[in-house]
Amino acid sequence: MTALPPRSTGPLGVADYVRYQGASGDLNPIHHDAAAAQAAGFDGVFCPGMLSAGLLGSYLAEVLGPDGVRAIAFRFREMVWPGEALRCAATVTGEQVVDGRRVLELEIAATLADGRAAVEGTATWAVDP
């Protein structure tokens, strides 16, 4: 198995959450309003899961090229709180040639500083030979 070069991002904060929410249309106040988050049973605001997943997908597009995505699947494991950074990484677990392009099978993860996965999953990505 081959590890791709990792990338760190963050620390992420409420301003990042709000920018993501405006761009995505996901305006759930639990991600930017402390009172709403606490009323919903959380300690405070936290990162939208799809922002963490999006950062992981962006990492793959930067490392492998944006036109190669064939499939990507995410599982959300841990919440990301304001001030936390993510380390995005991928490992090639399989490879084949399809229509003249290398197609990689990947295990992917965005992890917190303590090593816990905030988001993990799999991806299939085509790259030039």
C-alpha positions in Angstrom: 0.0 0.0 0.0 1.2 3.5 -0.9 0.5 6.5 1.2 -0.2 9.8 -0.6 1.4 12.9 0.9 -0.9 14.2 3.7 -2.1 17.8 4.0 -3.1 19.6 7.2 -5.8 22.2 7.2 -7.0 24.6 9.9 -7.5 25.2 12.7 -11.1 25.6 11.6 -13.3 28.1 13.3 -16.9 29.5 13.3 -16.1 31.9 10.4 -15.1 28.8 8.3 -18.3 27.1 9.2 -20.4 30.2 8.3 -18.6 30.5 4.9 -19.3 26.8 4.2 -22.9 27.2 5.2 -23.4 30.2 3.0 -21.9 28.4 0.0 -23.7 25.1 0.6 -27.1 26.4 1.7 -26.9 24.4 4.9 -27.8 27.1 7.4 -28.4 24.9 10.5 -27.8 27.3 13.4 -26.1 24.6 15.5 -23.0 25.2 13.5 -22.8 29.0 14.2 -25.1 29.9 17.1 -24.0 28.7 20.6 -27.5 29.0 22.1 -29.0 26.9 19.3 -26.3 24.3 19.6 -26.8 24.1 23.4 -30.6 23.9 23.1 -30.1 20.9 20.7 -28.0 19.2 23.4 -24.4 20.0 22.2 -21.7 21.6 24.2 -21.4 24.4 21.6 -21.1 25.0 17.9 -19.2 22.4 15.8 -18.0 22.0 12.3 -20.6 20.8 9.7 -19.7 17.2 8.8 -19.8 17.9 5.1 -17.2 20.7 5.5 -14.8 18.1 6.9 -15.8 15.7 4.1 -15.4 18.5 1.5 -11.9 19.3 2.8 -11.0 15.6 2.4 -12.4 15.6 -1.2 -10.5 18.8 -2.0 -7.3 17.2 -0.8 -7.8 14.3 -3.1 -8.5 16.6 -6.0 -5.3 18.6 -5.3 -3.1 15.5 -5.0 -4.6 13.4 -7.7 -6.3 15.9 -10.1 -9.9 17.1 -10.1 -11.1 15.2 -13.1 -10.3 11.7 -11.9 -13.0 11.1 -9.2 -15.0 8.0 -10.0 -16.5 7.3 -6.5 -16.2 8.6 -3.0 -17.9 7.6 0.2 -17.6 9.1 3.7 -18.4 8.0 7.2 -18.5 10.6 10.0 -16.8 9.4 13.1 -16.0 12.4 15.4 -17.1 15.9 15.8 -14.7 18.8 14.9 -14.9 21.6 17.4 -13.8 25.2 16.8 -10.0 25.5 16.9 -9.3 22.0 15.7 -7.3 21.2 12.6 -7.6 18.2 10.3 -5.0 16.1 8.7 -6.1 14.7 5.4 -4.5 11.5 4.1 -5.1 8.6 1.7 -3.6 5.2 1.1 -3.7 3.4 -2.2 -5.2 -0.1 -1.5 -5.6 -1.3 -5.1 -4.9 -0.3 -8.7 -6.0 -1.4 -12.2 -5.8 0.1 -15.7 -9.1 1.0 -17.3 -9.3 2.6 -20.7 -5.6 3.5 -20.5 -5.8 5.3 -17.2 -4.7 4.0 -13.8 -7.6 3.6 -11.5 -6.7 3.8 -7.8 -8.7 2.4 -4.9 -8.1 4.5 -1.8 -8.7 4.5 1.9 -9.1 8.1 3.0 -9.4 9.9 6.3 -9.4 13.4 7.9 -8.0 13.0 11.4 -7.8 15.2 14.5 -4.6 16.0 16.3 -5.0 13.0 18.6 -5.3 10.6 15.6 -9.0 10.0 15.9 -10.8 10.0 12.5 -13.3 12.8 12.1 -14.2 11.5 8.6 -13.1 8.3 6.9 -14.1 6.4 3.8 -13.1 5.1 0.4 -12.5 6.6 -3.0 -11.9 5.4 -6.6 -9.8 7.8 -8.6 -8.5 7.7 -12.2 -5.1 9.2 -12.8 -2.9 9.5 -15.9 -0.5 6.6 -16.3 
